[in-house]
């Protein structure tokens, strides 16, 4: 229990540090006591040591005491987005051999839960036994944590991490960010998410820094209120949060943000206009680049004036750009915080590790002058009638059209089994689709022009701000059964 021992020792040494939400504050000392009580309840309920517990709950101080209790009992916490669909939970239970699920409500409509009364672990969390009777994949000996990713697998994959890997990621980040007990990090990501987990939760617990959490996605007003209420030194948020506050008067936003020493953004591209606006009224936003399987990779320093840079590799992190068979330069990363394997996809993660220990990412780009620049994704290549090409070139051309805020391009299949290009476009106003296609024909080859086009005022996104590919694909597929319109 390397991770548990390290966290408990640090929290005892920094007993007065706190974890807060707008409605409550708990000290590290209080959370340790709560963890002891929860551990006793778990001991009486879970089938035994190394039980696999899927945690699907929003941010709260008690989330941390639950996490500690699971670690202390020698169990495997699998941290998941609370908005997982029922089918996704079913897949995880079967694929990972999950023993129990923790939710934020005593009643759940998850089909996988046994119809028995849920156990209240505290006033925020309930434990439900999972109805799984099939085979269970074997855990690696040193696995202490499971976190999810859906980047390269059909359903969410559970990455196994050793305690040493988790601590390495946290120590690396804390050193690079200069995190200390005098810091307070205001975090707008779910604690299950890599952005929050690797830059806020574990680093703060290990150094004794304060944490301020939002239990829900921010509005522009709530974000600024929280900044004033918590007086943080570090703001951790997805690009969408920074975009929200650009609508507020610059003087007001600048006054609130200038007291922070670090503004951190990650998980999705930060619009250049948003970055420039925040920098002009407060300070630069630092882009953080991390990968679920390997942990923190780079951070862009405030004095980095390269607009397309994601910064330099963190200490102890090795980054290389290597050509694959088609000549594309793909980013490869090696860290001491890499995951061991996918619990529910045996052999899949291992296949992405090179003989010299580098993880093969899905990102294309290069490392020039010591700075990382990403160019696209290897898994966004389309294959239409034998022509293979990247989706990024289409998306870039669509984004140039007036009124387009964002766009996701993918490959869709018609009812007659013919593949074609589809695009869902985010726009606040109606778009002239005929004019859009004429615009595209002047910039990309005819066969790349999207045949199926939908407009929406908001692309479906995950809590991290990334487009939900499955939802977008479903939207496009529905056009084949809906009445024909100009937009379809």
VOKE-157945 format. One record per residue (C-alpha): residue number from 1; x, y, z. Coordinates in pm, 1 decimal, decimal comma, padded with zeros to 6 digits, m for minus. Example, Ala and Ser with C-alpha at 12.3 -4.5 7.8 and 13.67 -1.06 7.14 Angstrom:
! residues 2
<midren 1 <01230,0 m00450,0 00780,0>>
<midren 2 <01367,0 m00106,0 00714,0>>
This chain:
! residues 488
<midren 1 <00000,0 00000,0 00000,0>>
<midren 2 <00268,8 00243,8 m00108,6>>
<midren 3 <00025,6 00512,2 m00225,1>>
<midren 4 <m00193,9 00495,5 00085,6>>
<midren 5 <00104,9 00510,6 00321,3>>
<midren 6 <00251,0 00814,0 00142,2>>
<midren 7 <m00079,7 01002,9 00138,0>>
<midren 8 <m00167,6 00929,9 00501,8>>
<midren 9 <00179,3 01029,3 00624,8>>
<midren 10 <00166,4 01360,1 00439,3>>
<midren 11 <m00189,2 01437,9 00546,5>>
<midren 12 <m00101,2 01375,3 00910,4>>
<midren 13 <00196,6 01606,1 00877,7>>
<midren 14 <m00027,6 01873,8 00721,2>>
<midren 15 <m00337,8 01810,4 00928,8>>
<midren 16 <m00466,7 02168,5 00903,3>>
<midren 17 <m00467,9 02180,7 00524,5>>
<midren 18 <m00818,9 02174,2 00382,1>>
<midren 19 <m01039,9 02051,2 00101,8>>
<midren 20 <m01334,8 02282,1 00039,5>>
<midren 21 <m01642,1 02328,3 m00173,1>>
<midren 22 <m01863,0 02638,5 m00173,3>>
<midren 23 <m02073,1 02478,0 00104,4>>
<midren 24 <m01824,7 02295,0 00326,4>>
<midren 25 <m01464,6 02266,1 00437,6>>
<midren 26 <m01286,5 01962,5 00580,2>>
<midren 27 <m00934,8 01950,9 00717,4>>
<midren 28 <m00694,6 01673,0 00627,6>>
<midren 29 <m00725,6 01553,3 00989,4>>
<midren 30 <m01105,2 01530,7 00959,2>>
<midren 31 <m01082,1 01343,8 00630,5>>
<midren 32 <m00844,1 01086,8 00780,8>>
<midren 33 <m01092,0 01019,3 01063,2>>
<midren 34 <m01375,1 00986,1 00811,3>>
<midren 35 <m01162,1 00746,7 00605,3>>
<midren 36 <m01115,0 00520,8 00909,8>>
<midren 37 <m01491,7 00500,7 00962,0>>
<midren 38 <m01555,9 00429,2 00593,7>>
<midren 39 <m01284,8 00162,0 00589,1>>
<midren 40 <m01462,5 m00022,6 00871,0>>
<midren 41 <m01790,4 m00017,0 00679,9>>
<midren 42 <m01618,3 m00145,3 00366,3>>
<midren 43 <m01450,9 m00426,9 00558,9>>
<midren 44 <m01792,3 m00558,6 00666,9>>
<midren 45 <m01940,2 m00539,4 00318,6>>
<midren 46 <m01684,2 m00606,4 00044,4>>
<midren 47 <m01605,1 m00970,6 m00033,9>>
<midren 48 <m01240,0 m00938,9 00067,5>>
<midren 49 <m00905,5 m00768,7 00004,3>>
<midren 50 <m00836,4 m00650,1 m00349,5>>
<midren 51 <m01207,4 m00596,7 m00412,7>>
<midren 52 <m01262,7 m00390,5 m00726,1>>
<midren 53 <m01482,1 m00087,6 m00662,7>>
<midren 54 <m01607,3 00140,3 m00939,6>>
<midren 55 <m01641,2 00493,6 m00797,2>>
<midren 56 <m01890,1 00709,4 m00989,4>>
<midren 57 <m01945,1 01021,9 m00782,0>>
<midren 58 <m01901,0 01399,0 m00816,9>>
<midren 59 <m01643,5 01612,3 m00637,4>>
<midren 60 <m01666,3 01651,3 m00260,1>>
<midren 61 <m01430,4 01632,8 00039,7>>
<midren 62 <m01582,8 01292,8 00122,8>>
<midren 63 <m01470,8 01164,9 m00218,2>>
<midren 64 <m01117,6 01190,4 m00081,6>>
<midren 65 <m01195,7 01005,8 00243,1>>
<midren 66 <m01366,7 00731,0 00039,2>>
<midren 67 <m01062,2 00705,7 m00186,4>>
<midren 68 <m00831,4 00676,1 00116,0>>
<midren 69 <m01056,6 00414,0 00277,5>>
<midren 70 <m01046,7 00194,4 m00032,8>>
<midren 71 <m00668,7 00221,2 m00050,6>>
<midren 72 <m00629,4 00149,1 00320,5>>
<midren 73 <m00836,6 m00169,5 00289,1>>
<midren 74 <m00616,6 m00293,7 00008,4>>
<midren 75 <m00899,0 m00259,4 m00243,6>>
<midren 76 <m00879,7 m00128,4 m00599,8>>
<midren 77 <m01061,7 00202,9 m00652,2>>
<midren 78 <m01155,1 00246,5 m01018,4>>
<midren 79 <m01225,2 00617,6 m01062,2>>
<midren 80 <m01488,7 00693,5 m01324,1>>
<midren 81 <m01694,5 00976,2 m01466,4>>
<midren 82 <m02031,2 00982,1 m01285,5>>
<midren 83 <m02210,0 01034,9 m01617,6>>
<midren 84 <m02111,0 00693,0 m01753,7>>
<midren 85 <m02396,0 00529,2 m01940,1>>
<midren 86 <m02550,7 00210,3 m01803,8>>
<midren 87 <m02411,1 00003,4 m02089,0>>
<midren 88 <m02064,4 00141,3 m02021,0>>
<midren 89 <m02093,9 00044,6 m01654,5>>
<midren 90 <m02213,5 m00303,9 m01753,9>>
<midren 91 <m01911,3 m00341,3 m01983,5>>
<midren 92 <m01674,7 m00235,2 m01706,1>>
<midren 93 <m01827,0 m00478,4 m01456,8>>
<midren 94 <m01793,9 m00769,1 m01697,1>>
<midren 95 <m01455,4 m00666,5 m01833,9>>
<midren 96 <m01289,0 m00573,3 m01503,8>>
<midren 97 <m01466,5 m00808,0 m01263,4>>
<midren 98 <m01607,2 m00519,8 m01058,4>>
<midren 99 <m01733,7 m00623,2 m00713,1>>
<midren 100 <m01919,5 m00306,7 m00615,1>>
<midren 101 <m02018,0 00038,2 m00738,0>>
<midren 102 <m02016,7 00359,4 m00536,2>>
<midren 103 <m02272,7 00618,7 m00641,4>>
<midren 104 <m02395,7 00948,8 m00502,2>>
<midren 105 <m02749,9 00818,8 m00447,2>>
<midren 106 <m02899,5 00525,3 m00255,0>>
<midren 107 <m03120,7 00435,0 m00549,1>>
<midren 108 <m02970,3 00361,4 m00888,4>>
<midren 109 <m03111,6 00250,5 m01220,8>>
<midren 110 <m02791,2 00070,8 m01314,0>>
<midren 111 <m02900,1 m00267,4 m01441,9>>
<midren 112 <m02584,8 m00429,7 m01307,5>>
<midren 113 <m02659,8 m00352,7 m00941,9>>
<midren 114 <m02800,9 m00634,7 m00730,2>>
<midren 115 <m03149,7 m00558,9 m00598,7>>
<midren 116 <m03037,7 m00526,5 m00238,0>>
<midren 117 <m03038,1 m00226,4 m00010,9>>
<midren 118 <m02743,0 00002,8 m00071,5>>
<midren 119 <m02496,5 00063,8 00211,5>>
<midren 120 <m02449,1 00426,3 00315,3>>
<midren 121 <m02074,1 00488,4 00345,6>>
<midren 122 <m02123,6 00854,2 00442,3>>
<midren 123 <m02384,6 01119,4 00370,5>>
<midren 124 <m02273,0 01140,3 00005,8>>
<midren 125 <m02182,9 00787,1 m00103,5>>
<midren 126 <m02368,2 00455,0 m00127,0>>
<midren 127 <m02219,7 00115,3 m00203,1>>
<midren 128 <m02404,6 m00123,7 m00437,7>>
<midren 129 <m02299,7 m00484,0 m00487,5>>
<midren 130 <m02232,7 m00565,3 m00852,5>>
<midren 131 <m02401,8 m00862,9 m01011,5>>
<midren 132 <m02097,0 m01021,0 m01170,6>>
<midren 133 <m02042,6 m01395,8 m01169,1>>
<midren 134 <m01810,5 m01445,4 m01464,5>>
<midren 135 <m01430,9 m01469,6 m01489,5>>
<midren 136 <m01217,2 m01188,5 m01351,7>>
<midren 137 <m00902,6 m01063,6 m01525,1>>
<midren 138 <m00590,7 m01081,9 m01310,9>>
<midren 139 <m00452,6 m00764,7 m01156,4>>
<midren 140 <m00082,3 m00687,4 m01173,8>>
<midren 141 <00084,4 m00749,7 m00838,2>>
<midren 142 <00164,3 m00384,7 m00771,8>>
<midren 143 <m00163,3 m00233,5 m00898,7>>
<midren 144 <m00317,7 00010,1 m00648,6>>
<midren 145 <m00540,4 00226,1 m00868,4>>
<midren 146 <m00759,4 00204,8 m01175,2>>
<midren 147 <m00845,3 00503,7 m01394,6>>
<midren 148 <m01038,5 00504,8 m01720,3>>
<midren 149 <m00961,7 00608,7 m02073,8>>
<midren 150 <m01147,7 00559,9 m02401,0>>
<midren 151 <m00882,6 00686,7 m02636,4>>
<midren 152 <m00792,5 00369,1 m02826,1>>
<midren 153 <m01043,5 00105,0 m02719,4>>
<midren 154 <m01404,4 00035,0 m02809,5>>
<midren 155 <m01531,2 00095,0 m02455,8>>
<midren 156 <m01368,6 00269,3 m02156,4>>
<midren 157 <m01046,6 00090,3 m02064,3>>
<midren 158 <m00930,2 00058,4 m01704,2>>
<midren 159 <m00563,1 00152,5 m01674,6>>
<midren 160 <m00383,1 m00020,3 m01388,8>>
<midren 161 <m00136,4 00201,4 m01200,2>>
<midren 162 <00115,0 00107,1 m00935,0>>
<midren 163 <00143,5 00325,8 m00627,3>>
<midren 164 <00493,5 00425,5 m00735,3>>
<midren 165 <00363,9 00544,6 m01073,1>>
<midren 166 <00092,3 00760,5 m00913,9>>
<midren 167 <00338,1 00914,9 m00668,3>>
<midren 168 <00590,7 00977,6 m00945,6>>
<midren 169 <00331,9 01165,7 m01152,8>>
<midren 170 <00234,5 01378,9 m00853,9>>
<midren 171 <00590,5 01454,8 m00745,5>>
<midren 172 <00687,6 01545,1 m01101,2>>
<midren 173 <00397,8 01786,5 m01130,3>>
<midren 174 <00440,5 01938,7 m00785,1>>
<midren 175 <00805,5 02012,5 m00859,4>>
<midren 176 <00738,2 02161,6 m01201,6>>
<midren 177 <00450,3 02378,5 m01074,8>>
<midren 178 <00629,8 02479,6 m00754,4>>
<midren 179 <00335,4 02351,3 m00549,5>>
<midren 180 <00375,8 02409,6 m00174,1>>
<midren 181 <00166,8 02416,1 00148,0>>
<midren 182 <00102,3 02785,8 00088,4>>
<midren 183 <m00092,0 02709,1 m00231,2>>
<midren 184 <m00465,3 02666,0 m00282,2>>
<midren 185 <m00571,6 02502,7 m00608,3>>
<midren 186 <m00922,2 02583,7 m00732,7>>
<midren 187 <m01010,2 02290,2 m00957,1>>
<midren 188 <m01299,6 02260,7 m01202,9>>
<midren 189 <m01231,3 01907,0 m01320,8>>
<midren 190 <m01372,5 01587,0 m01175,0>>
<midren 191 <m01124,4 01419,8 m00939,8>>
<midren 192 <m01141,9 01103,8 m01154,3>>
<midren 193 <m01007,9 01303,7 m01450,7>>
<midren 194 <m00636,1 01309,7 m01524,5>>
<midren 195 <m00621,3 01688,6 m01517,6>>
<midren 196 <m00752,0 01704,7 m01160,4>>
<midren 197 <m00599,5 01379,9 m01037,5>>
<midren 198 <m00244,0 01447,1 m01155,7>>
<midren 199 <m00222,5 01824,5 m01101,0>>
<midren 200 <m00445,9 01882,5 m00799,7>>
<midren 201 <m00561,6 01585,8 m00592,8>>
<midren 202 <m00252,3 01370,0 m00538,0>>
<midren 203 <00010,5 01649,7 m00559,6>>
<midren 204 <m00181,2 01862,9 m00307,5>>
<midren 205 <m00224,9 01573,6 m00064,3>>
<midren 206 <00145,6 01491,9 m00089,2>>
<midren 207 <00271,7 01847,8 m00028,2>>
<midren 208 <m00000,5 01968,0 00207,9>>
<midren 209 <m00158,7 02225,8 m00023,3>>
<midren 210 <m00523,0 02330,8 00005,5>>
<midren 211 <m00781,2 02219,1 m00250,6>>
<midren 212 <m01100,5 02401,4 m00350,9>>
<midren 213 <m01346,5 02199,7 m00557,3>>
<midren 214 <m01652,1 02270,2 m00764,1>>
<midren 215 <m01911,2 01991,1 m00750,0>>
<midren 216 <m02052,1 02101,9 m01085,4>>
<midren 217 <m01924,9 02258,9 m01408,6>>
<midren 218 <m01872,3 02631,9 m01363,8>>
<midren 219 <m02064,5 02923,5 m01498,0>>
<midren 220 <m01874,6 03244,7 m01560,4>>
<midren 221 <m02029,5 03401,5 m01253,2>>
<midren 222 <m01965,5 03106,5 m01021,8>>
<midren 223 <m01602,3 03080,1 m01129,3>>
<midren 224 <m01531,5 03442,7 m01042,7>>
<midren 225 <m01725,3 03413,0 m00715,3>>
<midren 226 <m01520,0 03109,3 m00620,0>>
<midren 227 <m01196,5 03289,3 m00700,2>>
<midren 228 <m01295,5 03567,9 m00463,2>>
<midren 229 <m01421,8 03328,2 m00193,8>>
<midren 230 <m01133,4 03079,7 m00189,2>>
<midren 231 <m00848,8 03320,7 m00276,8>>
<midren 232 <m00664,8 03049,6 m00472,2>>
<midren 233 <m00312,9 03069,6 m00607,3>>
<midren 234 <m00371,4 02810,1 m00882,8>>
<midren 235 <m00671,4 02775,1 m01115,5>>
<midren 236 <m00717,0 02437,9 m01288,5>>
<midren 237 <m00983,7 02433,8 m01558,9>>
<midren 238 <m01072,8 02315,1 m01905,8>>
<midren 239 <m01063,9 02565,5 m02194,3>>
<midren 240 <m01442,4 02603,3 m02184,3>>
<midren 241 <m01421,6 02765,2 m01840,0>>
<midren 242 <m01178,5 03029,4 m01963,4>>
<midren 243 <m01398,2 03093,1 m02265,4>>
<midren 244 <m01696,0 03156,7 m02036,8>>
<midren 245 <m01531,7 03437,7 m01845,0>>
<midren 246 <m01422,8 03626,7 m02155,6>>
<midren 247 <m01783,1 03746,9 m02183,3>>
<midren 248 <m01750,0 03938,4 m01856,0>>
<midren 249 <m01611,4 04293,8 m01835,1>>
<midren 250 <m01233,8 04278,8 m01868,7>>
<midren 251 <m01168,1 04496,2 m01565,6>>
<midren 252 <m01371,7 04270,1 m01338,6>>
<midren 253 <m01212,5 03949,4 m01466,7>>
<midren 254 <m00862,7 04094,6 m01454,9>>
<midren 255 <m00903,1 04206,8 m01093,3>>
<midren 256 <m01013,1 03857,2 m00991,3>>
<midren 257 <m00748,3 03661,6 m01182,7>>
<midren 258 <m00439,4 03874,1 m01126,9>>
<midren 259 <m00394,2 03734,6 m00775,8>>
<midren 260 <m00336,2 03381,9 m00906,1>>
<midren 261 <00017,0 03270,0 m00981,9>>
<midren 262 <m00080,8 02989,3 m01222,0>>
<midren 263 <m00369,4 02951,5 m01468,1>>
<midren 264 <m00375,2 02596,2 m01600,3>>
<midren 265 <m00566,0 02456,8 m01900,2>>
<midren 266 <m00568,6 02112,6 m02057,3>>
<midren 267 <m00759,6 01828,9 m02229,6>>
<midren 268 <m00882,6 02028,9 m02530,6>>
<midren 269 <m00737,7 02302,6 m02752,7>>
<midren 270 <m00742,5 02649,3 m02596,8>>
<midren 271 <m00873,7 02902,2 m02852,0>>
<midren 272 <m00603,8 03155,5 m02939,0>>
<midren 273 <m00844,2 03446,1 m02892,2>>
<midren 274 <m00933,6 03328,5 m02542,0>>
<midren 275 <m00568,7 03285,4 m02445,9>>
<midren 276 <m00477,7 03629,2 m02578,0>>
<midren 277 <m00769,4 03795,9 m02400,0>>
<midren 278 <m00694,3 03642,2 m02058,7>>
<midren 279 <m00325,3 03722,6 m02094,4>>
<midren 280 <m00402,9 04086,4 m02179,3>>
<midren 281 <m00610,8 04142,2 m01865,4>>
<midren 282 <m00444,4 03907,0 m01615,2>>
<midren 283 <m00162,6 03664,9 m01699,6>>
<midren 284 <m00084,9 03393,2 m01953,9>>
<midren 285 <m00268,3 03060,3 m01938,0>>
<midren 286 <m00029,6 02765,9 m01914,3>>
<midren 287 <m00123,3 02470,5 m02131,2>>
<midren 288 <m00066,8 02131,1 m01970,0>>
<midren 289 <m00025,4 01821,1 m02183,6>>
<midren 290 <m00080,3 01485,4 m02023,1>>
<midren 291 <m00182,8 01140,8 m02140,3>>
<midren 292 <m00405,1 00907,9 m01941,1>>
<midren 293 <m00165,9 00614,4 m01976,1>>
<midren 294 <00156,8 00799,3 m01889,9>>
<midren 295 <00065,5 01098,9 m01672,2>>
<midren 296 <00196,4 01457,4 m01701,1>>
<midren 297 <00417,3 01522,6 m02003,4>>
<midren 298 <00469,9 01896,8 m02065,3>>
<midren 299 <00369,9 02238,1 m01937,1>>
<midren 300 <00390,2 02558,8 m02132,5>>
<midren 301 <00568,9 02826,0 m01929,4>>
<midren 302 <00430,5 03179,1 m01905,0>>
<midren 303 <00729,4 03320,3 m02094,4>>
<midren 304 <00681,9 03077,5 m02385,9>>
<midren 305 <00587,6 03310,6 m02672,4>>
<midren 306 <00542,1 03029,6 m02927,0>>
<midren 307 <00164,7 03026,6 m02994,5>>
<midren 308 <00147,7 02660,6 m03102,5>>
<midren 309 <00372,1 02524,4 m02828,0>>
<midren 310 <00264,0 02297,4 m02543,2>>
<midren 311 <00588,2 02363,9 m02363,0>>
<midren 312 <00890,9 02162,1 m02264,5>>
<midren 313 <00888,7 01808,6 m02123,3>>
<midren 314 <00870,2 01790,4 m01745,6>>
<midren 315 <01174,9 01668,8 m01551,3>>
<midren 316 <01227,5 01296,4 m01598,3>>
<midren 317 <00994,5 01282,7 m01901,1>>
<midren 318 <01134,1 01177,9 m02239,0>>
<midren 319 <00950,3 01283,3 m02556,0>>
<midren 320 <01041,5 01184,7 m02912,4>>
<midren 321 <00878,2 01232,4 m03251,6>>
<midren 322 <00916,0 00913,9 m03455,0>>
<midren 323 <00804,2 00841,1 m03810,5>>
<midren 324 <00561,6 00554,6 m03865,5>>
<midren 325 <00519,2 00355,6 m04186,9>>
<midren 326 <00331,6 00626,5 m04379,0>>
<midren 327 <00584,3 00896,2 m04283,1>>
<midren 328 <00365,0 01059,2 m04019,7>>
<midren 329 <00556,5 01185,4 m03717,1>>
<midren 330 <00397,0 01042,8 m03404,6>>
<midren 331 <00470,9 01151,4 m03048,9>>
<midren 332 <00627,3 00886,2 m02824,0>>
<midren 333 <00657,6 00938,5 m02447,7>>
<midren 334 <00841,1 00763,0 m02164,9>>
<midren 335 <00779,1 00848,2 m01798,7>>
<midren 336 <00811,2 00691,1 m01454,3>>
<midren 337 <00437,0 00733,3 m01407,2>>
<midren 338 <00317,3 00504,8 m01686,4>>
<midren 339 <00029,8 00265,8 m01637,6>>
<midren 340 <00098,1 m00106,8 m01628,9>>
<midren 341 <m00178,7 m00245,8 m01849,9>>
<midren 342 <m00547,4 m00223,4 m01937,2>>
<midren 343 <m00732,6 m00451,3 m01696,3>>
<midren 344 <m01019,5 m00516,1 m01937,9>>
<midren 345 <m00816,7 m00513,7 m02261,7>>
<midren 346 <m00530,4 m00760,0 m02203,1>>
<midren 347 <m00224,8 m00694,3 m02416,7>>
<midren 348 <m00360,6 m00374,0 m02573,7>>
<midren 349 <m00151,2 m00128,3 m02372,3>>
<midren 350 <00156,9 m00346,3 m02399,0>>
<midren 351 <00128,9 m00332,0 m02778,9>>
<midren 352 <00156,9 00046,1 m02760,0>>
<midren 353 <00491,2 00028,3 m02575,3>>
<midren 354 <00805,0 00022,9 m02791,9>>
<midren 355 <01097,8 m00210,6 m02712,3>>
<midren 356 <01282,1 00084,6 m02554,8>>
<midren 357 <00990,4 00164,9 m02323,7>>
<midren 358 <00813,7 00452,8 m02504,1>>
<midren 359 <00435,3 00478,1 m02517,7>>
<midren 360 <00309,8 00534,9 m02873,3>>
<midren 361 <00051,5 00812,6 m02852,7>>
<midren 362 <m00224,5 00897,1 m03100,2>>
<midren 363 <m00085,3 01250,1 m03138,0>>
<midren 364 <00117,2 01367,3 m03432,9>>
<midren 365 <00371,0 01647,3 m03409,9>>
<midren 366 <00731,5 01722,2 m03327,9>>
<midren 367 <00965,9 01843,7 m03057,3>>
<midren 368 <01154,1 02146,4 m03188,0>>
<midren 369 <01382,9 02372,5 m02988,2>>
<midren 370 <01285,9 02171,1 m02682,5>>
<midren 371 <00914,5 02254,7 m02719,0>>
<midren 372 <00631,4 02017,6 m02809,9>>
<midren 373 <00398,6 02105,6 m03097,3>>
<midren 374 <00103,9 01883,3 m03181,6>>
<midren 375 <m00035,5 01866,5 m03535,4>>
<midren 376 <m00324,5 01622,1 m03517,6>>
<midren 377 <m00428,7 01267,2 m03433,2>>
<midren 378 <m00334,9 00942,2 m03601,7>>
<midren 379 <m00678,7 00794,1 m03539,6>>
<midren 380 <m00857,9 01068,7 m03729,0>>
<midren 381 <m00769,9 00930,1 m04069,7>>
<midren 382 <m01068,7 00866,7 m04294,8>>
<midren 383 <m01093,9 00607,1 m04569,7>>
<midren 384 <m01345,6 00704,2 m04837,4>>
<midren 385 <m01353,7 00486,8 m05151,1>>
<midren 386 <m00990,3 00392,7 m05098,4>>
<midren 387 <m00873,5 00749,4 m05042,1>>
<midren 388 <m00712,2 00786,9 m04697,7>>
<midren 389 <m00680,6 01133,6 m04549,5>>
<midren 390 <m00690,0 01318,8 m04221,1>>
<midren 391 <m00996,9 01480,9 m04068,6>>
<midren 392 <m00792,0 01777,1 m03944,9>>
<midren 393 <m00758,5 01932,6 m04292,0>>
<midren 394 <m01138,1 01932,3 m04331,6>>
<midren 395 <m01200,3 02066,9 m03982,7>>
<midren 396 <m00952,6 02351,1 m04036,9>>
<midren 397 <m01129,7 02454,8 m04357,9>>
<midren 398 <m01472,6 02442,4 m04190,8>>
<midren 399 <m01349,7 02659,1 m03902,0>>
<midren 400 <m01258,6 02933,8 m04150,9>>
<midren 401 <m01622,7 02976,1 m04251,5>>
<midren 402 <m01799,8 03273,7 m04086,2>>
<midren 403 <m02017,0 03179,0 m03790,7>>
<midren 404 <m01852,4 02842,3 m03720,0>>
<midren 405 <m01741,2 02804,8 m03357,2>>
<midren 406 <m01627,7 02443,0 m03362,7>>
<midren 407 <m01656,4 02132,3 m03574,6>>
<midren 408 <m01611,7 01757,4 m03553,0>>
<midren 409 <m01548,7 01559,9 m03871,3>>
<midren 410 <m01585,9 01184,6 m03894,4>>
<midren 411 <m01662,3 00898,9 m04129,0>>
<midren 412 <m02023,6 00777,7 m04151,5>>
<midren 413 <m02186,5 00490,5 m04334,1>>
<midren 414 <m02508,3 00532,7 m04532,0>>
<midren 415 <m02793,9 00276,7 m04521,2>>
<midren 416 <m02660,3 00141,1 m04852,0>>
<midren 417 <m02325,4 00073,8 m04675,3>>
<midren 418 <m02142,8 00350,9 m04856,2>>
<midren 419 <m01884,8 00546,1 m04654,5>>
<midren 420 <m01886,6 00924,8 m04668,6>>
<midren 421 <m01759,9 01228,8 m04477,0>>
<midren 422 <m01983,8 01375,0 m04209,6>>
<midren 423 <m01949,9 01692,5 m04004,0>>
<midren 424 <m02132,4 01833,0 m03703,5>>
<midren 425 <m02079,9 02208,5 m03676,0>>
<midren 426 <m02126,0 02421,5 m03366,8>>
<midren 427 <m02274,5 02761,0 m03447,1>>
<midren 428 <m02492,6 03012,1 m03265,5>>
<midren 429 <m02660,8 03127,8 m03586,4>>
<midren 430 <m02805,5 02955,6 m03891,1>>
<midren 431 <m02548,6 02863,5 m04154,5>>
<midren 432 <m02587,8 02861,2 m04530,4>>
<midren 433 <m02480,4 02501,9 m04598,4>>
<midren 434 <m02461,9 02558,2 m04974,4>>
<midren 435 <m02226,4 02850,9 m04921,2>>
<midren 436 <m02025,1 02643,2 m04674,3>>
<midren 437 <m01972,9 02367,2 m04930,0>>
<midren 438 <m01867,3 02623,1 m05194,4>>
<midren 439 <m01621,6 02763,9 m04939,5>>
<midren 440 <m01480,1 02415,3 m04876,9>>
<midren 441 <m01446,3 02332,3 m05246,0>>
<midren 442 <m01210,5 02625,8 m05275,8>>
<midren 443 <m00987,0 02486,9 m05000,0>>
<midren 444 <m01000,6 02107,5 m05004,3>>
<midren 445 <m01049,7 01833,4 m05263,0>>
<midren 446 <m01406,5 01756,7 m05365,3>>
<midren 447 <m01397,7 01407,1 m05214,5>>
<midren 448 <m01317,6 01562,1 m04873,3>>
<midren 449 <m01618,2 01796,8 m04868,7>>
<midren 450 <m01863,9 01662,7 m04606,1>>
<midren 451 <m02164,6 01497,8 m04762,9>>
<midren 452 <m02363,0 01494,2 m04437,7>>
<midren 453 <m02364,9 01820,7 m04244,5>>
<midren 454 <m02548,9 01902,1 m03922,6>>
<midren 455 <m02547,4 02223,1 m03723,5>>
<midren 456 <m02595,7 02250,6 m03347,9>>
<midren 457 <m02559,5 02524,0 m03091,0>>
<midren 458 <m02338,7 02299,7 m02878,8>>
<midren 459 <m02133,7 01993,6 m02971,5>>
<midren 460 <m02182,5 01697,0 m02736,2>>
<midren 461 <m01884,7 01705,4 m02500,7>>
<midren 462 <m01747,0 01506,3 m02211,9>>
<midren 463 <m01687,7 01672,7 m01877,1>>
<midren 464 <m01330,5 01739,0 m01989,3>>
<midren 465 <m01453,4 01939,8 m02287,8>>
<midren 466 <m01364,5 01683,7 m02554,4>>
<midren 467 <m01622,5 01604,9 m02825,0>>
<midren 468 <m01815,5 01284,6 m02751,2>>
<midren 469 <m01744,1 01094,9 m03071,7>>
<midren 470 <m02009,8 00828,9 m03016,9>>
<midren 471 <m02283,4 01088,9 m02966,4>>
<midren 472 <m02172,4 01284,4 m03273,6>>
<midren 473 <m02166,7 00971,4 m03488,2>>
<midren 474 <m02518,1 00886,6 m03366,5>>
<midren 475 <m02638,9 01237,1 m03458,0>>
<midren 476 <m02508,1 01194,6 m03810,7>>
<midren 477 <m02654,1 00845,0 m03842,2>>
<midren 478 <m02998,0 00977,5 m03749,2>>
<midren 479 <m02998,4 01199,7 m04056,9>>
<midren 480 <m03052,4 00890,6 m04271,4>>
<midren 481 <m03387,2 00821,7 m04102,0>>
<midren 482 <m03496,4 01185,4 m04058,7>>
<midren 483 <m03681,4 01387,0 m04325,4>>
<midren 484 <m03446,6 01529,2 m04588,5>>
<midren 485 <m03348,4 01892,4 m04534,0>>
<midren 486 <m03090,2 02124,6 m04676,2>>
<midren 487 <m02873,8 02070,9 m04369,5>>
<midren 488 <m02876,8 01694,1 m04408,2>>
